[in-house]
Amino acid sequence: MIEITSVQNNLIKEIVKLHQKKYREEFIIVEGKKALLGAVESGLKTKYVFGTDKSLLLEYEDDKSILVNEKVMEKISTTDSAPAILGVLQKPEYNIEDFRDYKKIILLDSIKDAGNLGTIIRTAAAFDIDGIILFGDCTDEFSPKAIRSAAGNIFKVPIVHASIRELKELKKTHKMVSTVVNSKNSIKDFITEEPVITMFGSEANGLCKELLSLSDISYTVPMKEGVESLNLAISAGIVLYEMYKS
């Protein structure tokens, strides 16, 4: 175990770069004991583990464990209140070819808010979704905020980015379901005919025309008249629960 006490240390400077998406090609930051444990249990390779207390580092390999003071931890953390432990791990990679065998898939179109994305990932894990597809201009699923919002579940559900060509291939084996605000079909009547890909659009723009053209059927979450549309994560939670029930 080594100890670093200066925020000017070269390794600390390298870790801080991971706060930016362009540097997260190979490694990601995972903050907090629960999220770090979930990442390790999922099989992700650990590069470094930083902790402010030796006792937190004992279960990790000695040559990868780094004891730091609170000032250094605040520097490498992305939160206002720095955690006591933080890991740098190999970024997971998934293959869209494997999605052909998945029965329940959700697709998110151009989701911009990392907190919403993390919450949907957490909900997907709770309701037994096999995989998540990101389409269009989506936020980084491995941003620290998305990882925190997923509450340790981000490594439990495979996530891939897909092109329209790849989606057309999946349509050969999967039913495509769109969620919209004005369908005559209520989500309460949704019966999951597996395998299925259930698609969600952004709060601002909904699903794009390319995705709507692939849809086999659409559903709406019925609401009281005069109420603004629901937050995307809330809407997705309702739909995923209905999928889980059916």
HELIX and SHEET records of a PDB file:
HELIX    1   1 ASN A   10  LYS A   17  1                                   8    
HELIX    2   2 LYS A   21  TYR A   23  5                                   3    
HELIX    3   3 LYS A   33  GLU A   41  1                                   9    
HELIX    4   4 LYS A   54  LEU A   57  1                                   4    
HELIX    5   5 ASP A   62  LYS A   64  5                                   3    
HELIX    6   6 GLU A   70  ILE A   76  1                                   7    
HELIX    7   7 ILE A   96  ASP A  101  5                                   6    
HELIX    8   8 ALA A  114  ALA A  126  1                                  13    
HELIX    9   9 PRO A  144  SER A  149  1                                   6    
HELIX   10  10 ILE A  164  LEU A  170  1                                   7    
HELIX   11  11 ILE A  187  ASP A  189  5                                   3    
HELIX   12  12 LYS A  209  LEU A  212  1                                   4    
HELIX   13  13 LEU A  232  LYS A  245  1                                  14    
SHEET    1   A 5 ILE A   2  ILE A   4  0                                        
SHEET    2   A 5 SER A  65  VAL A  68  1                                        
SHEET    3   A 5 THR A  46  GLY A  51  1                                        
SHEET    4   A 5 ILE A  85  GLN A  90 -1                                        
SHEET    5   A 5 PHE A  27  GLU A  31 -1                                        
SHEET    1   B 6 ILE A 159  HIS A 161  0                                        
SHEET    2   B 6 GLY A 131  PHE A 135  1                                        
SHEET    3   B 6 LYS A 104  ASP A 109  1                                        
SHEET    4   B 6 VAL A 196  PHE A 200  1                                        
SHEET    5   B 6 LYS A 175  THR A 179  1                                        
SHEET    6   B 6 ILE A 217  TYR A 219  1                                        
END                                                                             
